[in-house]
Every structure is written in structure tokens, then in C-alpha cells.
Amino acid sequence: MTEADASCSKCGLALHSCKMCVHFDTSSRFECRQPVPARVFPKDAVNACATYEIRQSVERETTSGGTRANDARTAFENLFKK
């Protein structure tokens, strides 16, 4: 359970806000997948939504550490060695 006034230690965004909820969807009515009677604004501020559930995500490493770039460069240089 998340405290209502807690914020992200990295970006400072309020954790109990629309942007941090699993139901947040920019393509849905009022930007929420749940049936809400009115649009909540701003989406990054603390709110008292009863259907709030914290969104959890996992960061994945997308680079290979640069070793493949060096391998490609070495292969290219080997093409033109005399």
C-alpha cells in the first residue's frame, strides 16, 4: 500500500497520482480505464482516487555495454588491412 503523500525518490512525482496508476491510459475517457465521473487534473498531482493501484515497472538494460560496437569497428578495420 502506498502512502497518499509519498513521492518518487528519483523524479519527485507524487506516487498516488494518475500517472503512477495502472489504470492511467491516455487513450481512455478522462485518461482512465476505470469509470470515473469527472476528469482528474493535473495527472501528476496527489489525488484521492478510490480505484488507484500503483503501477510497477521493471527497467531493462537496452545496451550491451559497447562491446558490439567495438567488434564491428575491428571487423571494418580488418577489411582494409594490407
N, C-alpha and C positions, 0 to 999 in steps of 0.2 A: 504494500500500500504506500502511496506517495503522499507526503505532506502537502497540503494545499498551497503553502507559500514557498516550497522548495524551488531551487533553480539549478540549472546545469553548471557544473564546475568549470567546464571548458568554454561555453559560449554565453552563459548568463541567461539563457532563455528560461522562462518560467516552465517548470515541469508539468504543472496542472493547467496546461493551455491547449487550445485546439491543435496547434501544430505538433504537439507531442503526444497526441492521442491516436490510437489505432483506427478510429472512425473518421479521422480527417481525410477528406478527399476533395480536391479542387474541382472535380467534375460533377460532384453531387450537389443537390439543392442545399443552400446555405453552407456549402463545403463540408457537409457531414453525412455519413452513411446512415445515421440514426434519424428517426423522425423528430426533429426539433421544431418548436412553434415559431421561433424567430432566429434571425442570423445573429451570431455572437461576433462582436467586433471589439477590439482587434484580436486577431487569431493568435498572437504571441503573448498576450497578457493573461494573468491568472483569472480563472473563471470558476464558477461553482456548478458546472455541468454534472448532472446525476449519472450520465452514461459514460463518463470519462474512463478510459483504460489506457495506461501508459504504453506507448509504443516502444518496443525493444528492437534494436538493430545490432548487427554484428559487422564491424569494419573488417574488410578483407584486403590483404595486400595485393595490389594490382601490378606491381613491378617485380622483376626478377632480380633486382639488385644491380643491373647494369652489365652483367656478365655476357648476356647475349649480344649486346651492342659491341662489346669488345671482340667477341668471336666473329661477328660479321665484318668488323673492320680488319681484323687479322686475315680473314679469308680474302677480302678485297685486295689488301696489300700483297698477299701471296700470288695473286693473279699476274701482277706486273713486275715480279722479281726477275732479275736476269740471271 
